[in-house]
Amino acid sequence: MQEITKMFILHGLHIFYLLVFHLAACQHTEELHLSGPLQDMTFSVQEGTIGFQYLYQFIIEPPADSLRLSGETDGIFEIGPKQGILYFNKTLDRETKAVYKLQVNAVDAKGEKVKGPYIITVNVQDINDNQPQFDQLKYFGVVRPLPSRAGKPFMYVHATDLDDPTTPNAQLSYSIFQHFPNPYNVMLFEINNKTGGIATSPQGARLLDPQKQDHFTLVVTVKDLAGMTGNAFTNNADVEITVKENLWKAPPPVHIRENYLGPYPINITQVQWNDPDAKYELLPKERLPRFPFTINKNGTIYVTEPLDREEKDFYTFYATAKDEQGEILDKPLEIQIVVEDVNDNPPVCQKALTIFEVQENENVGSIIGTLEASDMDQQGTLNSRLQFHIVDQNPKIPVDKLFIVQQEAGTFQLRSSSLNKHVVSNYTLKVEVTDAGFKTECDVQINIIDINDQIPIFEKSDYGNVTIPEDTPIGNVIQEIQATDVDEPFTGSSQIIYQIEEGDPGKIFFIETDPKTNRGFIKIQKALDFEKSPVYNLTIKATNPEPLVSGVQYRSNSTAYFRVIVTDVNEPPVFRQLTYITAVYEDTPVNTWVMKAEAYDPEGDEIRYTLKNNNRKWLRIDEISGDIYIASHLDRETERAYRVEVTAIQTSKESQSSTAIFILHIRDVNDNAPRLAKNYSLFFCHPLSGGEHAQIEATDDDEHDPEFTFSIEGDENIKRNWGISRINGTHVYLYPKSTDLEAKMHNIPLKIKDKGEPPLERNLNLQVNICRCTDARTCFIELAHNSQSPSVGMAVGILLAVAIVVGGILGGVFFHLNRKKKKERKEADQNAKYPAEMIALTS
């Protein structure tokens, strides 16, 4: 009974709602435009909308009597068959079903289809009614902190939302709510709010240390609506993170013995990335002919061939780790390889033959020299330690073992004082040089040097006199001298140096020595001067560059004497200076003394002075004293540096002369009044429109920087009509002050004044034409009418007169030509009557 009652109530409510919808449809269909003919239609309904919602009313048109609904109604969508009202009776859920496909047919009273089917699509619009959900209740991760990996995710969290993924309802945003513990009060981790990638923060990459704290719990929050609003749904998950030690570290330097026989490749070290899937590569630091190292997929590094320390003793290269995309995961690690030395190189003599020299009187124990040898093995080790031993001496005269060698240093010393150059001139030694495993023989030759126990002796002690004129050229040989020395030839003991010890304080002479013959050549080094020194008594000494041995001294036969007699030559006068330079102002008065040009004659003759190239006659010279004076007005603008020649002439019969240069620099004074830079033809087009101006430039010929003042002179009328405006120190604008000026030629008095000392000025008349202008903006000049122009009758008369004159001239020309031709024909006839001789004679 209760069930029947309940069904009755529900059915009544259903009918009630239909009536309500029908009334609402009747009242609002036209107003809301929610009715219309049968056709395909699409509706959008927001999910969560409470049931019994009116969607649309289809108008039933005859012969249709009612409508029939089919398709994915799911007991939710219904249609009033007679009214045509489409509605749904339950709340929609997009996550249950997002789209409904319905069909509507129109049927007649018999239930036969007359129209349709029409497709009705109902899209359920999403609302944010689902909370995001993590795909795990708890996450676990491992991190190995590296400063260079800050911000790069080492793990991910992931959540989903059942709402429409194309709307903000399902757009998720991740954040770290907090982490435990937090020993530094800073966030040690960070999360990508879109991808959920968890990484160490810059502070975390620097501070995380598994020795101090190796475990952290992160509370990660996910929000929908992209986390942008306060009413977004949220959820949380825990992330357990274990901090482990960073494995990406450079290994210590690797030591490899050179020339190791193998087999190869040999495992020498290893690198390891923090994750197992890294790909490893080796990168050479420098360009090598070959790179003898490789690395496998596990990070194990191998040497692939024997190494030679003498070829290269140290290798540096880099190991890199890359992800699957080929991106480098962190900074490359530097790998250092040290090639250890083995004794695989024998000693080497630096020279095929080492030569030393020792004097025959050298003291016992004296150091003779050091044998240079080397070993390519590593320096500072026993492999490169060298020891020296003398194994043979040749010849063994006067005794064997005249020399010893320091075992470690290779330095030779004299053991006995039994050397004699005349008995044995050199010794050959065999020296054995050994290291820890090899030995090498080196050859050493020791030359015995003759000691300087003989002095140079001149072939004669007095070379007599030589007479030369004082104008003998520098470099001429005036005497040859010869001394001999019986010490060993071509050594410092027998080489002779000639020196003038006395008689030449002015260093007029010098002596060159032929190194092959020891012959000396006395030459002139400076110009001779009879007046200063007519005779030189020279004392010449012969010495050796090598010091004499103890107890031996130079004697008188190492000294020679030689006299040089200089004869007088008449020489030209000599000026105290080759060039005289002075300066005066261009307004210096005539007869002003300028400078003295002074010369002297070596023989004491009197001198007279003259000027040459004195083309402008600006100077004169006192022929006896050499004083130079201003002779006429100077002009700097004509010539700034006046150059003449001063000639000094002997008054003797030979009259030799010398010349000096005199340069007179002329300094400027303000002696040129300013002027216009060019001839100006100025005009302005009439009528004036205002703003016209013309540029004027002034200049002068003085040296100072030009600076002028311009002013308009004349009566007040001119000053009222014309004005000047300054551009700079040399340029101004001239402009009319009024636009009513008459079209004619205007004369404008102008004064230009400079700022020299004293200032100069110039008054001039500037003509400006105000005229009618052509289209080309040039002045139009109208020809004046001549009142005495000829009339038409006069013009005709003039033309007739000209014609008569021209006709007379032409008639005269023709008459003259006709007579000339007749005369030539007559002469030709006469010539034909005479012999050729007479014709030639007549000609």
Secondary structure as the mmCIF struct_conf table of DSSP 4:
data_model
#
loop_
_struct_conf.conf_type_id
_struct_conf.id
_struct_conf.beg_label_comp_id
_struct_conf.beg_label_asym_id
_struct_conf.beg_label_seq_id
_struct_conf.end_label_comp_id
_struct_conf.end_label_asym_id
_struct_conf.end_label_seq_id
HELX_RH_AL_P HELX_RH_AL_P1 GLN A 2 LEU A 32
TURN_TY1_P TURN_TY1_P1 HIS A 33 HIS A 33
STRN STRN1 SER A 35 GLY A 36
BEND BEND1 PRO A 37 LEU A 38
STRN STRN2 MET A 41 GLN A 46
TURN_TY1_P TURN_TY1_P2 GLU A 47 GLY A 48
HELX_LH_PP_P HELX_LH_PP_P1 THR A 49 ILE A 50
BEND BEND2 GLY A 51 PHE A 52
STRN STRN3 GLN A 53 PHE A 58
HELX_LH_PP_P HELX_LH_PP_P2 ILE A 59 ILE A 60
TURN_TY1_P TURN_TY1_P3 PRO A 62 PRO A 63
STRN STRN4 SER A 66 GLY A 71
BEND BEND3 GLU A 72 GLU A 72
TURN_TY1_P TURN_TY1_P4 ASP A 74 ILE A 76
STRN STRN5 PHE A 77 ILE A 79
TURN_TY1_P TURN_TY1_P5 PRO A 81 GLN A 83
STRN STRN6 ILE A 85 PHE A 88
BEND BEND4 LYS A 90 LYS A 90
TURN_TY1_P TURN_TY1_P6 ARG A 94 THR A 96
BEND BEND5 ALA A 98 ALA A 98
STRN STRN7 VAL A 99 VAL A 107
TURN_TY1_P TURN_TY1_P7 ALA A 109 LYS A 110
BEND BEND6 GLY A 111 GLY A 111
STRN STRN8 LYS A 113 GLN A 125
BEND BEND7 ASN A 128 ASN A 128
STRN STRN9 GLN A 133 PHE A 134
BEND BEND8 ASP A 135 ASP A 135
BEND BEND9 LEU A 137 LEU A 137
STRN STRN10 LYS A 138 VAL A 143
HELX_RH_3T_P HELX_RH_3T_P1 PRO A 147 ARG A 149
TURN_TY1_P TURN_TY1_P8 ALA A 150 GLY A 151
BEND BEND10 LYS A 152 LYS A 152
BEND BEND11 PHE A 154 PHE A 154
STRN STRN11 MET A 155 TYR A 156
STRN STRN12 ALA A 159 THR A 160
BEND BEND12 LEU A 162 ASP A 163
TURN_TY1_P TURN_TY1_P9 PRO A 165 THR A 166
BEND BEND13 THR A 167 THR A 167
HELX_RH_3T_P HELX_RH_3T_P2 PRO A 168 ALA A 170
STRN STRN13 SER A 173 PHE A 180
TURN_TY1_P TURN_TY1_P10 PRO A 183 TYR A 184
BEND BEND14 ASN A 185 VAL A 186
STRN STRN14 PHE A 189 ILE A 191
TURN_TY1_P TURN_TY1_P11 ASN A 193 THR A 195
STRN STRN15 GLY A 197 THR A 200
HELX_RH_AL_P HELX_RH_AL_P2 PRO A 202 LEU A 207
TURN_TY1_P TURN_TY1_P12 PRO A 210 LYS A 212
STRN STRN16 HIS A 215 LYS A 223
BEND BEND15 ASP A 224 ASP A 224
HELX_RH_3T_P HELX_RH_3T_P3 LEU A 225 GLY A 227
BEND BEND16 THR A 229 THR A 229
TURN_TY1_P TURN_TY1_P13 GLY A 230 ASN A 231
STRN STRN17 THR A 234 VAL A 243
HELX_LH_PP_P HELX_LH_PP_P3 ALA A 250 PRO A 253
STRN STRN18 VAL A 254 ARG A 257
TURN_TY1_P TURN_TY1_P14 GLU A 258 ASN A 259
BEND BEND17 TYR A 264 PRO A 265
STRN STRN19 ILE A 266 GLN A 270
BEND BEND18 ASN A 274 ASP A 275
TURN_TY1_P TURN_TY1_P15 PRO A 276 ASP A 277
STRN STRN20 LYS A 279 PRO A 284
BEND BEND19 LYS A 285 GLU A 286
BEND BEND20 PRO A 289 PRO A 289
STRN STRN21 PHE A 293 ILE A 295
TURN_TY1_P TURN_TY1_P16 LYS A 297 ASN A 298
STRN STRN22 THR A 300 VAL A 303
BEND BEND21 GLU A 305 GLU A 305
TURN_TY1_P TURN_TY1_P17 ARG A 309 GLU A 311
BEND BEND22 ASP A 313 ASP A 313
STRN STRN23 PHE A 314 LYS A 322
TURN_TY1_P TURN_TY1_P18 GLU A 324 GLN A 325
BEND BEND23 GLY A 326 GLY A 326
STRN STRN24 ILE A 328 ILE A 328
BEND BEND24 ASP A 330 ASP A 330
HELX_LH_PP_P HELX_LH_PP_P4 LYS A 331 PRO A 332
STRN STRN25 LEU A 333 GLU A 340
HELX_LH_PP_P HELX_LH_PP_P5 ASP A 341 ASP A 341
BEND BEND25 ASN A 343 ASN A 343
STRN STRN26 VAL A 348 CYS A 349
BEND BEND26 GLN A 350 ALA A 352
STRN STRN27 LEU A 353 GLN A 359
TURN_TY1_P TURN_TY1_P19 GLU A 360 ASN A 361
HELX_LH_PP_P HELX_LH_PP_P6 GLU A 362 ASN A 363
TURN_TY1_P TURN_TY1_P20 VAL A 364 GLY A 365
STRN STRN28 ILE A 367 THR A 370
STRN STRN29 ALA A 373 SER A 374
BEND BEND27 ASP A 377 ASP A 377
HELX_LH_PP_P HELX_LH_PP_P7 GLN A 378 GLN A 378
TURN_TY1_P TURN_TY1_P21 GLN A 379 GLY A 380
BEND BEND28 THR A 381 THR A 381
HELX_RH_3T_P HELX_RH_3T_P4 LEU A 382 SER A 384
STRN STRN30 GLN A 387 ASN A 394
BEND BEND29 PRO A 395 PRO A 395
BEND BEND30 PRO A 398 PRO A 398
BEND BEND31 ASP A 400 ASP A 400
STRN STRN31 PHE A 403 VAL A 405
TURN_TY1_P TURN_TY1_P22 GLN A 407 ALA A 409
STRN STRN32 THR A 411 LEU A 414
BEND BEND32 SER A 417 SER A 417
TURN_TY1_P TURN_TY1_P23 LYS A 421 VAL A 423
BEND BEND33 SER A 425 SER A 425
STRN STRN33 ASN A 426 THR A 434
BEND BEND34 ALA A 436 GLY A 437
STRN STRN34 LYS A 439 ILE A 449
HELX_LH_PP_P HELX_LH_PP_P8 ASP A 450 ILE A 451
STRN STRN35 ILE A 457 PHE A 458
BEND BEND35 GLU A 459 GLU A 459
BEND BEND36 SER A 461 SER A 461
STRN STRN36 ASP A 462 PRO A 469
TURN_TY1_P TURN_TY1_P24 GLU A 470 ASP A 471
HELX_LH_PP_P HELX_LH_PP_P9 THR A 472 PRO A 473
TURN_TY1_P TURN_TY1_P25 ILE A 474 GLY A 475
STRN STRN37 VAL A 477 THR A 484
BEND BEND37 ASP A 487 GLU A 488
TURN_TY1_P TURN_TY1_P26 PRO A 489 PHE A 490
BEND BEND38 THR A 491 THR A 491
TURN_TY1_P TURN_TY1_P27 GLY A 492 SER A 494
STRN STRN38 ILE A 497 GLU A 502
BEND BEND39 GLY A 503 GLY A 503
TURN_TY1_P TURN_TY1_P28 PRO A 505 GLY A 506
STRN STRN39 PHE A 509 THR A 513
TURN_TY1_P TURN_TY1_P29 PRO A 515 THR A 517
STRN STRN40 ARG A 519 ILE A 524
BEND BEND40 LYS A 526 LYS A 526
TURN_TY1_P TURN_TY1_P30 PHE A 530 LYS A 532
BEND BEND41 PRO A 534 PRO A 534
STRN STRN41 VAL A 535 THR A 543
BEND BEND42 PRO A 545 GLU A 546
HELX_LH_PP_P HELX_LH_PP_P10 PRO A 547 VAL A 549
TURN_TY1_P TURN_TY1_P31 SER A 550 GLY A 551
HELX_RH_3T_P HELX_RH_3T_P5 SER A 556 SER A 558
STRN STRN42 THR A 559 THR A 567
HELX_LH_PP_P HELX_LH_PP_P11 ASP A 568 ASP A 568
STRN STRN43 VAL A 574 PHE A 575
BEND BEND43 ARG A 576 ARG A 576
BEND BEND44 LEU A 578 LEU A 578
STRN STRN44 THR A 579 TYR A 585
TURN_TY1_P TURN_TY1_P32 GLU A 586 ASP A 587
HELX_LH_PP_P HELX_LH_PP_P12 THR A 588 PRO A 589
TURN_TY1_P TURN_TY1_P33 VAL A 590 ASN A 591
STRN STRN45 TRP A 593 LYS A 596
STRN STRN46 ALA A 599 TYR A 600
TURN_TY1_P TURN_TY1_P34 PRO A 602 GLU A 603
STRN STRN47 ILE A 607 LYS A 612
BEND BEND45 ASN A 613 ASN A 613
TURN_TY1_P TURN_TY1_P35 ASN A 615 ARG A 616
STRN STRN48 LEU A 619 ILE A 621
TURN_TY1_P TURN_TY1_P36 GLU A 623 SER A 625
STRN STRN49 ASP A 627 ILE A 630
BEND BEND46 SER A 632 SER A 632
TURN_TY1_P TURN_TY1_P37 ARG A 636 THR A 638
BEND BEND47 ARG A 640 ARG A 640
STRN STRN50 ALA A 641 GLN A 650
BEND BEND48 THR A 651 GLU A 654
STRN STRN51 SER A 657 ARG A 667
HELX_LH_PP_P HELX_LH_PP_P13 ASP A 668 ASP A 668
BEND BEND49 ASN A 670 ASN A 670
STRN STRN52 ARG A 675 LEU A 676
BEND BEND50 ALA A 677 LYS A 678
STRN STRN53 LEU A 682 CYS A 685
BEND BEND51 HIS A 686 PRO A 687
HELX_LH_PP_P HELX_LH_PP_P14 LEU A 688 LEU A 688
BEND BEND52 GLY A 690 GLY A 690
STRN STRN54 ALA A 694 THR A 699
BEND BEND53 ASP A 701 HIS A 704
HELX_LH_PP_P HELX_LH_PP_P15 ASP A 705 PRO A 706
STRN STRN55 PHE A 708 ILE A 712
BEND BEND54 GLY A 714 GLY A 714
HELX_RH_AL_P HELX_RH_AL_P3 GLU A 716 ASN A 721
STRN STRN56 TRP A 722 ARG A 726
BEND BEND55 ASN A 728 THR A 730
STRN STRN57 HIS A 731 PRO A 736
BEND BEND56 LYS A 737 LYS A 737
BEND BEND57 THR A 739 THR A 739
BEND BEND58 ALA A 743 LYS A 744
STRN STRN58 MET A 745 ASP A 754
BEND BEND59 GLY A 756 PRO A 758
STRN STRN59 GLU A 761 CYS A 771
STRN STRN60 CYS A 773 CYS A 773
TURN_TY1_P TURN_TY1_P38 ASP A 775 ALA A 776
BEND BEND60 ARG A 777 ARG A 777
STRN STRN61 CYS A 779 CYS A 779
HELX_LH_PP_P HELX_LH_PP_P16 GLU A 782 ASN A 786
TURN_TY1_P TURN_TY1_P39 SER A 787 GLN A 788
HELX_RH_AL_P HELX_RH_AL_P4 VAL A 792 ASN A 831
TURN_TY1_P TURN_TY1_P40 ALA A 832 LYS A 833
BEND BEND61 TYR A 834 TYR A 834
HELX_RH_AL_P HELX_RH_AL_P5 ALA A 836 THR A 842
#
